[in-house]
Amino acid sequence: MRATTRVTLVRLRAALLGCAVLTLVTSYLAVTGVVDTAVLVRDRTSQAILAVAAARDALVSADAAAVSSFASGEAKLAGPGQDYENEMAAASQSLAQVAEFNQADESAGGTPQVVAGLVTAYASAMGQADAHFRQPGSAVVGLADLWYASRLLHAPGGVLAQLADLQAQERAALDRQLAGDGMSAGLLPLWLLPPVLLLVLLVLTQLYLRSRFRRRLNPLLLGASVLTAGVVVALSATLGLAGGLDDVRDRVDQALAVRQAEVAATDANGQAGLANLVRQQCAPAGCGSTVDDFEAAVRPVSAAPDTTDRVAAAVKAVTAQAASATESGGLPVLVPVGVVLAAGLVVWGLYRRIDEYRYEA
């Protein structure tokens, strides 16, 4: 009987320690997976997506500002204008952020460099348009340069198309990262199984000790049970962090929608202004089918809404939600420490009982 008791105690200890090790591995992977993903989304992915959208907005605004300056005649004194210069500076800053935070897959890895080269060509063409517009009798040549510069942005495969593709790639990277964090409502039972099994074994061990040794509770095993229950709670809290990451995705989509509305309105009016400017220069002889088709496709917005505050608020919401999703409360440290302490209490709590039978065969 005594030998059987010792064997049972040893087996219980081995089972408890095995569950503790399994709990340590799975819970650590679950918590760190979510927290690491949250940090990546906060520091890089969300910033890359917002930077691409900001670059598109700045380039479209710069182009519209340049067209307005040339159409009003201000270009003869100030070139494309200060608004153009400011927007181009903002675009350059956003493109630098895109290159720094880029999370797109390898197939799109060179897109930021391609866009940077096209933006340089665009700025060069705009500079030539400025120089020709200032020269007497060269307005038509300047207009051709302005048209060419704008086509560098708007043509298929141009800057805006490249940025749209890159934005889709960055957004897809966000989806991959959130899908790969390993924590979702569907997977929660999988992560909870080891600590719940450990908790059940601790209860069964308490019941065995009570029936065998006539003791109510083993305080050390009770402490291990409390720590294990804490791990279960921590994993449930980690699910909340994962839900916060889903909220980041929603905030990003909202910010992109607001930004896109601003880009569409600004671009429509800018391109309508370019069409009018070209039409004035080539009338009455006519501009040809290319310009006719271009003019027919342009749909200006009568009163473009001022979405500056909405864009700023949407971007701020993304940043705040991304930061909130990383607030783990120290779970990546507390969870493994709790499991290790629980394992230590198991060994300590069963040591005396097992030691009583050390001389038994």
Secondary structure, 3 states (H helix, E strand, C coil): CHHHHHHHHHHHHHHHHHHHHHHHHHHHHHHHHHHHHHHHHHHHHHHHHHHHHHHHHHHHHHHHHHHHHHHHCCHHHHCCCHHHHHHHHHHHHHHHHHHHHCCCCHHHCCHHHHHHHHHHHHHHHHHHHHHHHHCCCCHHHHHHHHHHHHHHHHCCCCHHHHHHHHHHHHHHHHHHHHHCCCCCCCCHHHHHHHHHHHHHHHHHHHHHHHHHHCCCCCHHHHHHHHHHHHHHHHHHHHHHHHHHHHHHHHHHHHHHHHHHHHHHHHHHHHHHHHHHHHHHHHCCCCCCHHHHHHHHHCCCCCCCCCCHHHHHHHHHHHHHHHHHCCCCCCHHHHHHHHHHHHHHHHHHHHHHHHHCCCCCC
